[in-house]
Structures are given as C-alpha cells and as structure tokens.
Amino acid sequence: KAGVTQTPRYLIKTRGQQVTLSCSPISGHRSVSWYQQTPGQGLQFLFEYFSETQRNKGNFPGRFSGRQFSNSRSEMNVSTLELGDSALYLCASSLQPGTPYTEQYFGPGTRLTVT
Amino acid sequence: GESVGLHLPTLSVQEGDNSIINCAYSNSASDYFIWYKQESGKGPQFIIDIRSNMDKRQGQRVTVLLNKTVKHLSLQIAATQPGDSAVYFCAENKGSSGSARQLTFGSGTQLTVLP
C-alpha cells in the first residue's frame, strides 16, 4: 500500500506570493492533518480535516488555510508569504476520524523556502 | 506557557547499548503520549504510544515509561543499532478522550549511535 504522498517536495517562493501544497493520504484513510516544522518552533499542528470538514485548527494566522476533497486528498494554502513561513510542511493521514488514539502516518513533507 | 520539552537535545550511545530519551510535559490533563522517530529527509514515524491510564508499554526493542506524578515520559531503546540514529520526538495530546486530536510536540532529541 502506498504511503502518504506530498507534492511538490521542494518549493521556492518570494515574499508576498501564495503557495498551495498537496497531500494524498494512504488509500482508505479519511483524516488528514497538516503540520509545520521549523528548527525554532519544532513541529506545530496546523489543522485537521475529515470528510471535507475542518475538525481542528492550530494557532496559526488566517493566511494559512486548507481544504479536503471528496477523495480525501487535501491541500493547504499559504497566502502573502513571509520569510518566517519557510519550513517543512508535513501531512499525516489516519484511518479513523480525528480521534487522539489513532495512528497517524506522515508523508515526507514539502520543503518551502521563502526568499 | 505549557509545552512538551526534552531534557537533552543530543544523545550519543555505543552500538549495542541501551538508550534512554527523556521528555517532560506540563499539562496534567494530557491523556495520550506518542513517541516519533524522524530520519533525515523523512517525515516522523510512529514508534510507540501510551495512554495516561498506563505506566509502561513495551514494543519491539522499545519501552515507554510514563510517570504522571512528575509529568515525565521516557523512551528506552534496547540494544541500540545504527539504524536507530534519528531525531526522536515526544508528543502529548491535550484533548479529552474522544475529542479531536490536539498534539503538541517536543523539540526533539538527536540520537547518534556510535560504532
């Protein structure tokens, strides 16, 4: 069974631009979560989707948004990019709806660099 | 503020020795804890989890210990191998049972296995 896939793997953008990252969960998984990983802040939760609905949201500004499609694939968007948005963005999928006790499987991440 | 923290940022052990990675948490309401392993260029990989109603849980070569009295979590790796070299994160879930996932991650410990 294929794992979580994220595209693109690497991305370079300029301040002020916007970016869209894509995540395809493991087949059959319906819950998708997004995380930001930086050297300074570590891994931080962005949001979680299930059945095309955002179930939970972390403490990030409104420039960060996401959505989930009927096939469980998810996208996240960052508008008006800032230098501090440079990070590894990780997507994780799980089989069950977003309860705490279900194992999440992480993708390899998208490395975003903002210049 | 509340956070999950690690006692040491780096840990070096000899191949074959046992490793112990520590984690402190501050939220007594956290009910679920997870250890992840992240190798370079990859997303975090689930190692083992433990719920707050347990003190110890064992997996293959790994054991997690939870001391709720002092809010301390540890990961023990037996007979450490070169493939165990990675960054290890602990994560706590602050949500109540049955609620959506609200994971907070520690900053990570870099484990290096020496030949």
HADDOCK unambig.tbl for C-alpha pairs under 7 A between the chains (distance, minus, plus):
assign (segid A and resid 42 and name CA) (segid B and resid 107 and name CA) 5.35 0.50 0.50
assign (segid A and resid 43 and name CA) (segid B and resid 105 and name CA) 5.86 0.50 0.50
assign (segid A and resid 44 and name CA) (segid B and resid 104 and name CA) 6.88 0.50 0.50
assign (segid A and resid 44 and name CA) (segid B and resid 105 and name CA) 6.97 0.50 0.50
assign (segid A and resid 45 and name CA) (segid B and resid 103 and name CA) 6.94 0.50 0.50
assign (segid A and resid 56 and name CA) (segid B and resid 100 and name CA) 6.76 0.50 0.50
assign (segid A and resid 90 and name CA) (segid B and resid 43 and name CA) 6.89 0.50 0.50
assign (segid A and resid 98 and name CA) (segid B and resid 100 and name CA) 5.12 0.50 0.50
assign (segid A and resid 98 and name CA) (segid B and resid 101 and name CA) 5.78 0.50 0.50
assign (segid A and resid 99 and name CA) (segid B and resid 98 and name CA) 5.90 0.50 0.50
assign (segid A and resid 99 and name CA) (segid B and resid 99 and name CA) 5.79 0.50 0.50
assign (segid A and resid 99 and name CA) (segid B and resid 100 and name CA) 4.71 0.50 0.50
assign (segid A and resid 99 and name CA) (segid B and resid 101 and name CA) 5.26 0.50 0.50
assign (segid A and resid 100 and name CA) (segid B and resid 93 and name CA) 6.75 0.50 0.50
assign (segid A and resid 100 and name CA) (segid B and resid 99 and name CA) 6.97 0.50 0.50
assign (segid A and resid 100 and name CA) (segid B and resid 100 and name CA) 6.07 0.50 0.50
assign (segid A and resid 100 and name CA) (segid B and resid 101 and name CA) 4.31 0.50 0.50
assign (segid A and resid 105 and name CA) (segid B and resid 45 and name CA) 6.88 0.50 0.50
assign (segid A and resid 106 and name CA) (segid B and resid 43 and name CA) 5.37 0.50 0.50
assign (segid A and resid 106 and name CA) (segid B and resid 44 and name CA) 5.96 0.50 0.50
assign (segid A and resid 106 and name CA) (segid B and resid 45 and name CA) 6.70 0.50 0.50
assign (segid A and resid 107 and name CA) (segid B and resid 43 and name CA) 5.44 0.50 0.50
assign (segid A and resid 108 and name CA) (segid B and resid 41 and name CA) 6.86 0.50 0.50
assign (segid A and resid 108 and name CA) (segid B and resid 42 and name CA) 4.64 0.50 0.50
assign (segid A and resid 108 and name CA) (segid B and resid 43 and name CA) 4.46 0.50 0.50
assign (segid A and resid 109 and name CA) (segid B and resid 43 and name CA) 6.22 0.50 0.50
